[in-house]
Amino acid sequence: MTGHHSLNRRALLTAPALFAALPQFARATSQTTAIDIPICIVLNSGGATVSIIDMATRRVLREEPTFREPSHWALTPDRKKLLIADASGNALFFLDPVTGKELGHKLIPDPYQLWFSPDGKFLTINCLRLNHVDIYHADKLTLAKRFRVGSMPSHLSYTPDSHTVFCSMQDSGTLVAIDLATMTERWHAKVGKTPAGVFWHDGVVLVGIMGSDNVAVVDPANGRLLRRVVTDKGAHNLFLTPDRKHIYVTNRVAGSLSVLDAKSLGVVKHIQMPGGPDDICFAPDGKLWISLRFSSHVGIYDPKTERIDRISVGRSPHGIFISTLLTDQPARSAMRLA
């Protein structure tokens, strides 16, 4: 991708007849993906770019332009395409998850947070600016149903059986449950000020309460608040470690990480992580790759030594993906929304 291409893309926003077509997605396979050079793909929301990093040398290989605001990513069920949501650019970009090469794009309204259902049938997209949740048929990306269930839909998570998707509503302070079998809203419940990250875990739903300092533990059957786990200011998102023993919570306002015991949900450790930690990926060597929204850096944290290294990227790095997730089965099983 070049700067010239970027200008053409911006023009496409006003030319609906030139919408790019999206190839159908195949169902997931067990084929192992060959990765010659493991890369990290960082979505720079404030810079309208994607940084491609060589994980071995920690060198930024190139910066690829998007339209306006790349935010989150989702891997297709066959693991052959990485979807990049460009929210205010009203587009999905498709990248090769092994090389970072662009594979096309499709204009779509306000894709902010997105994820495929575990069975691969649906793609849920939260449209934070336009205030609706869109459920798409995953194979062709055709709209199944649009829900207006609150203000500023943010993050999401599914039940393991793909029956229900849970979406946080930042401005409404609610968590909403949508039944995918009947395409109806099941319930909505107040969970706290500015809820963000949502994570299904061991029969409960965990919600990062970004406007406060805690994680809400919610009953998925009815939305009842079961307890609160105090972490730190700006509790944002939650990530299960590959060994499934701990959950990392990014506290974006405080500039810290809280480590929870995955069974008890008790806090076992706090880690200072200045720069607004947002999303996390776990590398095979045990290190955490962390987007730092307020410092234009990716942080690399080693839990063994507690050393933090930084790589300079674009402005407001948001979603982060590492290609080793494609072949590292434990990391894939613990992979969270970004």
Secondary structure as UniProt FT lines:
FT   HELIX           3..12
FT   TURN            13..14
FT   HELIX           16..18
FT   STRAND          39..44
FT   TURN            45..48
FT   STRAND          49..54
FT   TURN            55..58
FT   STRAND          59..65
FT   STRAND          70..75
FT   TURN            77..78
FT   STRAND          82..86
FT   TURN            87..90
FT   STRAND          91..95
FT   TURN            97..99
FT   STRAND          102..107
FT   STRAND          113..116
FT   TURN            118..119
FT   STRAND          122..127
FT   TURN            128..131
FT   STRAND          132..137
FT   TURN            138..141
FT   STRAND          142..147
FT   STRAND          153..158
FT   TURN            160..161
FT   STRAND          164..169
FT   TURN            170..173
FT   STRAND          174..179
FT   TURN            180..183
FT   STRAND          184..190
FT   STRAND          195..201
FT   TURN            202..203
FT   STRAND          204..209
FT   TURN            210..213
FT   STRAND          214..218
FT   TURN            220..222
FT   STRAND          225..230
FT   TURN            233..234
FT   STRAND          235..240
FT   TURN            242..243
FT   STRAND          246..251
FT   TURN            252..255
FT   STRAND          256..261
FT   TURN            262..264
FT   STRAND          267..272
FT   STRAND          277..282
FT   TURN            284..285
FT   STRAND          288..292
FT   TURN            293..296
FT   STRAND          297..301
FT   TURN            303..305
FT   STRAND          308..312
FT   STRAND          317..322
FT   HELIX           323..326
FT   HELIX           329..334
//
